[in-house]
Amino acid sequence: MTNTQLKRSIGFITATAIVIGTVIGSGIFMKPAIVIGATGNSTLALLAWVIGGIITLASGLTIAEVSAKIPETGGLYVYIEKVYGRFWGFLCGWVQTIIYGPAVIGALGLYFGALFAGIFALPKESELWIGIIAVLFLSVINMLGSQFGGIVQSVLTAAKLLPIFLIIIFGVVKGNVPIFGMDSGSSQAISMGAAVLATLWAYDGWMNVGFVAGEMKNPAKTLPKAIITGILIVMFAYVAVNVALLHVLRADEIVALGPNAASEAATILFGAFGGKLIAIGILISIFGCLNGKVLTFPRMPLAMATDRLFPFSRYFSRIHPKWRTPVFATLMQITIAIVMMLLGNADRLTDIAIFSVFLFYGFAFYAVFLLRKSSPSNEQLYRVPLYPFTPIVALAGTAYIIMSTVLHAPLDTFLSIVVTLSGIPIYYIITKKRQG
């Protein structure tokens, strides 16, 4: 059974929930202190979140046109393969399958395990195993059918947004601290660039909904709407949470509290129980984000294997006859993720993965120019607004991320390039076998 026989069970609500769920993880609570510290000022910190949101929205608006013209399962891999050819598509899919997907799943699993153990006062050595159990549990749920994973995603997205909106509403209403013009009290060098970079990490993940385009009821219309709606909701949530936090805590207090700023703000607003509530909210947020990754990432090797562009394609292209899901592809991704979890250092793995994938994001954004030249105009399909300005903003943001990572983490970028290049001999071995 090929991927053309995947059950089309995902509608607009579930697709939008996947966008929101895969973006909003722990970043909305962990990044405010970093951004304020980097800018040195509460006003500039809010501006950094807006700039990051604009870059992300420009990226989403651009990819929405690409996805409308190429509404197939596989997301970024398919976009690159259709526009630039099989070789570049393979390299893109290789990076996402071997390191990006598993590393992000593994990192989220480790974050979940650490927070779960902390909330319930469990031994530190239990963190790893809690994370692995969470990854395995969600893998089973999603292998039983994309509709089950979609239902879990919709429920978890609603659950994670509840504490976020509580902080926003009560923080704005009950807070009495001036929001603008507050000094961060940080001694670190001021860098708006570093602040925007931090927000862009928090915004990452929205493109993953393209992995399940082949399982959508009407992908050409549903996918662009889901991407744009999801990003707008995330952008509002990120800016509003920061406004609420700054209305409850001084900027220097947020910097000093770091990742605990949201819990402290909740304690002020709701009492001691509020701090625990927000910690559980963050836990749900990470769990929902993890579910979105487990649901979407296996569709990458599925698409490659269906094209016979992956080792052991005969197995990884299979769809379970009853559950109608890519069981073998899911098991492979989860196995690599668990190995990475056992090796540890998830933050570094995630940084390496994001650098690698953003290089291909740039290719995908530029594809909109090439598609407009090569494909006939169809007024019924979505077209990116303010063309060509919007795609240029997306490309500029991508170039900024790549250059900033090269400057701040040269070793990690080197390792990313090595992983990418390691796919070249694999590609030629596979193509030689096909020709033979």
N, C-alpha and C positions, 0 to 999 in steps of 0.2 A: 504493500500500500504506500503510495507516495504522498507528498505534502499537499497535493491538489485535492486529496480526499479528507483533509482535516475538517472537522465539524465547524461550521460557521455559527458559533454560539455567542460571540462577543459583540455587544452593542455599544452605543455612545457612552452610557453611564459607566459601564465596566471599563471601557477604553480610557475614559477620563480619569477614573479611579486608579488605573495602572500608572498613568502619567504622574498624578499627585503622589501616589503611594511609593513610586520608585524614586521620586525627588526628595520628598520630605521624610528624612530619617532622623538622624541625631543633629544634623547641621543647624537646624533652626534654633536649637538650644545651646549648641556648643560654640558657634561662630561669633555671636555678638561681642564678646569680650575681646576676641582676636581683632575684629574689625575696628572697634573703638580704640584699642591700643595702637593699631597701625596708623590710624588717621590722627589721633591725638585730640579729637574734638567730636562731640556728639552729632553736630550738624553734618560734618563731613562723613561721619560713619553712616548716617541715614542716606546721604548722597551715594555712598559706595554701594549700598544695597540696591538703590534705584538703578544705578549704572549697571550693576551685575544683572539685574532683572531685565533691563533694556537689551543688553547683549544677548541674554537667553531668549527673550521674546523675538528678537530679530532672527536668531538661529532657528527657533521654532517655526516662525512664519516662512522662512526660506525652505526648511526641510518639508514643511507641509505641502508646498508645490511639488517638490521632488517625489514625495510619497503619493500624491494624487496621481502622478503620471506613472509611478511604478508601485502600485498597491499590492505588493507580494510579501509573503512571509520571509523574514530574514533581516529586515531593517537596513542598517548601515551597510552590511555586506552586499545585499542585493543592489542598493543604490550605486555603490562603487563598481560592482561587477558589470551592471548594465551600461554604465556610462563610460568607464575607463577600460573595461576588458577583464578577462578571466584572471590574469596574473595579479592585478592590483586588488581585485575582489578577493582572491584567495589570501593575499597578505593581510588584508583588513579582517577577514573572518578568522584567520589564524591567530592574530593578536587577541581578538575578542574571545575566542574559544579557549586558548591555552592559558592566558594570564588575566585579561580584563574581567571576564565574567566570574571565573572561580575566585580570583583575588577579592573582588568586591563582595561576593557571597560569603567567603571566609571571614573577611574583616567584619562584616555586619553580624555574623554569627558570634565572633569573639566579643564584639561590643555588647551584644545582647546577653551573653553569658556573664560578662563582668558586671553589668548593671543589675541583672537578675540576682546574682549572688550578693551584691551590695545591699539591695533593697531588703532581702530576706535573711541577711546576716549569715550566709553560708560560707564555708571555707573557701579560700582563694583558689585552691587546687580544683574546685568543682567548676570553675568558670569555663574552662575549655570544654568539659563534657556537657555542660548545659548548652553551650553554643552548638556543639555537634548534634545534640538531640534536637534542638530547634531546627537546624538545617535539614536533618533527616525527616522530621515530622512534616515540614512544609513540602519536602520533595515528594513524599507519599501522597499528600493531599493533591498536589498538582499533577501527579502521574495518573490519578484516578479520573481526571477529566478537566479540561480548561474551564468548564463552567463552575466546577468546585473551587478551583483556584481563583476564578473571577469573583465568585460570591465572597470568599474569604477576603479578597482584596477590597471589595466594596465595603464590607463590614468594618475591616481594620482602618480604612481611610476615614470613614465616618467617626470611628472611635478616637483616632488620633487627632482629628480636627476639633473635637469637643474641648479638651484642655487648652488647646491653642486659642480658641475663640473665648474661653473663659478668662484667660490672661489678658487678651486684647480688650474685652469689654470692661472688666473690673479694673484693669490697669489704667485705662483711659479715664474711667469715671471716678475712681477712688484715689488715683495718684495725685500728688501735689508737688512733685519735683519738676523744675523747668526742663523742658525737653531739649531745647536748642542752645548752642553756645557753651556747653559744659566741657571743661577740660578733662582729659582722660587721666591725668596724673601719672601717665606712663613715661618712663625715661628712655624707651626705645626710639630709634630713628623714625621720623614721620614718613610714611610711604602710602600714598593713595593707591598706588599700583598693587602693593601687597594686600591692601584691604579689599580691592575689587577682586583680586585673585582668590582670596578666601571666600568671598560670596559666590564666585563662579563654581568653586568646588561644591558648595552647598546646593547650588541650582542643578548640578549635573544629574543625569539619569533620565531625562524626559524623552530621549530618542528611543528608549527601549520598547515603547509601545509598538514601534514598527516591526518588532520581531513577531508579533502575532497578527499582522495584517491579513494573512491568509485565513485566519479564523474569525474575521469580522464579517458582519452581515452585509455591509455596503462600504468596503474599505476606502474607495475613492472619495466618499463624502464623510464617513465617520472618522477616519484617521486625522485629516487636517483639523476638523472641529475639536477632536479630543486633545490634540497637541496644544492648540491655541488656548482652549478653555482651561486645561490643566495648568499651563504656565502662568496664565493670568491669576488663577486662584493662589498658586504658590507664591507669586510675586507679592500679592496683597498680604498673604499671611506673614511672609518674611519681614516686610516693611512694618506692618502693623504690630507684630510682636516686639520688634525693636523699639517702636514708639512707646508701647506699653511699658516695657522694661525701663526705658529712660524716664518715664513719668513716675515710676515707683522707686527706682534706685538712681543715685548719682552715677555719672559716667565712670569716675574713679573707683566706685564700689563695684561696678560691673566688671571692670578690668581686674580688680583684686580677687573677686569671687570666681572668675573664669567660668568653667562649665556649670558651676553651681549657682550662677546668677538667677536663672529661671526658678529654681527651687526656692531660693531666698525670697524672690519677689512673690512667689505663691504663698510662702509662709506669712509674709507681711499682709497679703490680701485676704487669705483664708484661714490663717492660723497654722499651727503645727501640722494639722492634717493636710493642709494644702501642699506643703513641701513633698509629702509622701505621694499625694495625688499626681503631682507633676512628674515625679520620678517614674511612676507607673505609666503616665502618659508618654514619656520618652521611651519607655520599654515597649509600649504598644506601637509607637512610631517606628522604632527600629524593626520590630517584628513585621509590621506591614510593609516596610521598605524591603526587607529580606524576602518576603513572600513575592513581591513584584519581580525581584531579580530571579528567584527560582522559577517563576512562571515564564518569564520572557527569555532568559539567556539560553536555555537549551534549544530554542528555535534557530539559533545561529548555526551550530554544527548540523542540525537537521537540514537546513537549506543547503549547506555546503555538500553534505553527504548525498542529498538528492541529486545534486549536479555532478556527483562522482568526483568531487574535489576535496576529499578528506580521507585520511587513512581508514581502512576498514569501513568504507562507505556502505557496503552491503548491510551492515548491522545498524549503523547510526542513522540511516535513512528510513528505518522501519517505524511504522506507526502501530501501536497496539491495536489489535482487531476489535477489542471490546471498548477500551477506554478512549481510543482515538487520540492518543497523546504520544509524543516522542520519548518513550520510556528509556531506550538505550542512550540517547543523547543526554537525557536528564541525569542518568546514573553516571555517565562519564564526567559531566560538569561538577556534580556533587562530590565525586571521588577526588578530583583534582582540588576542589575547594577544601575538603577535609584534610588532605595532605598539607595544604598551605596553612590551615589552622594549626596542625600539629607542629609545623615548623615555626609558627609564630610570626611576629613583626608584621602584622596586617597593615599598619599605617604605611609602611614603606612599599609594600606590594601594591597597595591601592594607588599610591603616588606614581609608581612606575606604570601601572595600567592606564591611569588617566592621561598621562603624557602620551602614551602610545596611541590611545583611541582618539585624542584630540587632533592628532596629525591627520587622521582619516576624516574627522569631522570637517576639516578645512576642504578636503577633496569633495565632500558631499555638498557643502555650501556652494562651491564653485560650479558644481554640476548643474545648478539652475540656469546658469548662463548658457551652458552647452546644450541643455535640453530645449531651451527656447529657440536655439538656432536649428536644431536637428529634427524636432518633432513639430507637427502641425498644430496651430492654435486651436484650442477647444474651449469655447466660452463657458461651457457647462462645468468644467473642472475649476478647482480653486487656483487662483494666481496670486503670488505674493504681492502685497500692497507696497507702494512707494518704491517699486523696482526702478533702478538698480541699487538705490540707497540702502534698503534693508539688507540685502545679501552682503553688501560691502561692510556694514556694521558687524554682521556675523563673522565675516572673514577677519576683520580687524581684531575682534575679541579672541578668535582662535590663535592668531599670530601672537597676540600678547601673552596668552597662556603658555604657548610653546617657548617663547623667548624667556619668559620669567622663570620657567622650570629649568631651562638650560643654565641660566645664570645662578639660580639658587640651589640646584641639586644636579651638578654635572655627572656624578657617578650614576645616579638613578636614570638619567636620560641615556647614558651609555648602555646600561643594562637593558633599557627598553628597546634601543636600536638593535642590540644583539638578539633579543627575543624575536623581533620583527624579521631580521635577516635570516634567522634560523629556519624560517618557513620557506626560503627560496629553494634549497635542495629538496625539501619535501615536495614542493610543487612540481619540480622537474621529474622527480621519481614517479609521482602519480600520473603526470601527463604522458610520460614515456610508457608506462604500463597500459594506459588507455590506447595509445597509438599501436602498441604491440598486440 
